[in-house]
Structure formats: C-alpha cells, structure tokens
Amino acid sequence: MIGAIKQQARDLFAELDRVDWPSKEKVLTSTWTVVIVSVFVGVYLWAVDWVFTKGFAALWLKTR
C-alpha cells in the first residue's frame, strides 16, 4: 500500500517535470485579455438589457 502511494508520488512529480509551464508574461497577458473581454461583454449586455427594458416599458405604457 505504501509502495503504491510512493510510486504514484514519483509518477506525479515526473509528470509535473514534463509540463510546459507558461511564462509570467504570457500569464499576465492572458489575464488582462480575459479581464478586458469580460468587462466589454458585461457593458454590452448591460446596454442591451437597458435598451430592451426602456423599449418594453415604453410599449407597456402605450398599451395601457
């Protein structure tokens, strides 16, 4: 049982040595890209929601 756990740990560390880790610059660039796109999509969805809300409110008031 202990031997199997030790073998799994060795295999894990061997696999982690083979991982191609990204550089700090690439991580920061990707992070900023995600933040900017998220803000843009959030603002876009807010604007579309606002337009629909005002449009439906105007239609609702006209039909009353």
N, C-alpha and C positions, 0 to 999 in steps of 0.2 A: 504494500500500500504506500509506504513512504517512498519507495523506489520509483513508483509511478508518478508521484507528485514531483519528485526531483526531476524526472525525465520531462514532465510537462513544463516545468520552470525553465529547464535548459532549452527546450524547443521554443518556448515563448521568447526568451532573450535572443536566440538565434534568428528568429523571425523579425524581431524588432531591429536587429542589426541590418537586415536587408531592406527595411523600409526606406523609401526615398522621401525624406522629410523636406518640406518646403522651406525656403529661406525666410528670414524675418521680414524682408522687404516684400516678398510675394504675399505673405500672410496679411501684412498691413494694407497692401494694395487691394487684396480681395475683400478685406473687412470694410474698407472705405467704399468700395464698389457696392457692396451689399447695403450699407447704410444709405448711400445716395439713392439707389434704386428703390429702397423701401420708403424713404421719405417722398420721393416722386410719386410712387404708386399710392401712398397714403393721401397726399394732397390731391391727386387726380380723383380718387374715389370719393373724397370729401366734397370736391367740386361737383361731381356728377350727382351725388346724393343731394347736395344743396339745390341744384337746378331742378331735379325731379320733385323735391319737397315743395319748392316755390311754385312749380308748374301745377302740381296736383292740388295745392292749396288754392291757387287761382281758379282752377276748374271747379273745385268743390264749392267755392264761394259763388261762382257764377250760376251754378245749378240750384242753389237754394233760393 
